[in-house]
Amino acid sequence: MEWRSKSFSALSALELYKILQVRIDVFMLEQDCLYPECDDKDQQSTHLFGWQDDTCVAYARLLPPEVSYPGCSSIGRVVVHPDYRSHKYGKELMERAIAIQKQQFPGMPIRISAQEYLHKFYTDLGFIVESEVYLEDNIPHQEMALYF
């Protein structure tokens, strides 16, 4: 698998298609959530993804400060293709995403809206919980942050 990190304008048509495909397949179909997947944040983001045989295996959207949260950068739309979940790509994806955000926005906290069932996954990466559980798209979430 090859890891790629690109701005929106640098994505090929095939890469963008496969990124949207895995995001829609998992977040909208698998998790049964109807929400606006195309939210005008992609154009401002860095797109980190694992690529293998024309498949987007793992993906995260890296957002600059002020796009999703004031005074914080953010990582969102974190997803691993269902066929590759046993390979532990989620942890590698997040470690790479954190490293990129730290490099691009030194000293800036990273804030996420994490699905509650992934609490341990994110706390093991150093994130701390900063909110009570709330529903986002009818799925329990918690706001979490990583400070440097």
Number of C-alpha atoms within 10 A of each C-alpha: 12 10 15 12 19 13 15 15 13 12 16 11 10 12 16 15 14 17 26 16 14 21 23 19 15 17 18 16 12 11 13 14 15 12 12 8 14 10 8 9 16 16 13 15 21 24 24 23 27 21 18 12 8 9 18 27 25 27 29 25 22 26 24 22 18 11 14 17 14 10 14 21 24 27 23 17 16 20 23 24 20 13 8 13 13 9 10 10 18 21 14 13 21 21 12 17 25 18 13 16 22 17 11 12 15 11 12 19 18 25 26 24 21 24 17 18 12 11 16 11 15 21 14 10 13 14 20 17 19 13 12 10 15 15 11 14 14 11 15 15 21 22 18 19 22 20 13 9
